[in-house]
Amino acid sequence: MSYKLFIPGPIAVSAKTMEAMTSAPIGHRSPDFVALYQEVQPRLQDLFGTTDPVFLSTSSAWGIMEGALRNVSRKRVLNCMNGAFSDKWNDVANRNGIPATALKFEWGQPVDPEAVRTELATGNYDAITLIHNETSCGCMSDLPALMAVIREFPDVISLVDTVSSFSAVDIPKDALGIDIMITGSQKALAMPPGLSLCSVSDRALKRAETQSNRGYYFDLLEFLKNHEKGMTPSTPNIPLIYALRSKLEDIFTEGKEARFARHARLNAKVRTTIKAQGFELFPDEQFGSLSLSCFANTRNLDIGALNKSLKAEHNLVIDGGYGKIKGKTFRISNMGDETDESIQTMLDAVVATMAKTPVVAD
Ligand SMILES: *Cc1c(COP(=O)(O)O)cnc(C)c1O
């Protein structure tokens, strides 16, 4: 049974990408691997908007999100929290024994740059975590404004999760002054899960040199040492790197600007169509994500029943809400390879199915 995913990750993977993964494995210390690794670097740096290396980690994003934090923070980290993923980064800091302060906003509200400035001005911090696009509630914070504030504090290393926005919107790492920028394979890159990508500034690597408890698997200095030879520290998921090479071909054939414009256009189509059905966007319009849409279930539809019908009758799946806002919200992704036609087909199915979906009693 196969159906198409319109949840905000993992998302649909093209036949071309799947096909790319079927190449026979090569030795990860072989010249063939070095050639593959070095072939993807320039395009990755272009997409990240950086001259820094882009490390490839065989893990989901959380692996490197946790690891990177251990590499750069020991005094205290400021965790900006406005949804499930950013909340979890605070939990991760606590579990690693890294002193951490929770800077909390309502789910669906963006991170406020002024609040960040006030906290960082205490001088208590050596690092800050930030999620650009809070996937759980479809809220995109103003990254340029936040980075402008964070750059006022040169001792604070910035860790920015762009897991669900990377390659859907332009995030020029160096121009924004981001130290550590992290993404994963299964969101807007439209690859299967299992690979994460992370670009790290010199400043952050210098900090790592002074840290004694970096661990091994996610030691950024190990990544750097191997990167210089065109390799990864451990045996990587080579099929996913083939998939990455194929995906980079697609992205640069389409063109970055065209890709960003396509995501914005398809996102607007989803918003307009679902709002016309009587729903509201969960976050403020201005801070609505451009790679997915999170709607408040203002009509009180039985989202579980809606999704069951969508899957059975149209072979597609949307998301029924995350964590504490499950059922109160629902989410539709426009990440990856979607086109005007494929988004329209999905929306037609959703609208038709909504018309016969029961309301839940409060
Ligand atoms: C999906 C997601 C993650 C988690 O990624 P994993 O690959 O499951 O570790 C982290 N942050 C954001 C914003 C996400 O959307």
The ligand as a Gaussian input file, in Angstrom:
#p B3LYP/6-31G(d) Opt

LIG

0 1
 C       11.725000      17.308000      12.091000
 C       12.397000      18.349000      12.903000
 C       13.412000      18.029000      13.810000
 C       13.775000      16.626000      14.147000
 O       14.459000      16.018000      13.174000
 P       14.872000      14.475000      13.294000
 O       15.390000      14.283000      11.935000
 O       13.628000      13.704000      13.602000
 O       15.877000      14.354000      14.367000
 C       14.047000      19.054000      14.469000
 N       13.688000      20.321000      14.290000
 C       12.709000      20.660000      13.450000
 C       12.341000      22.098000      13.312000
 C       12.029000      19.690000      12.742000
 O       11.040000      20.046000      11.904000

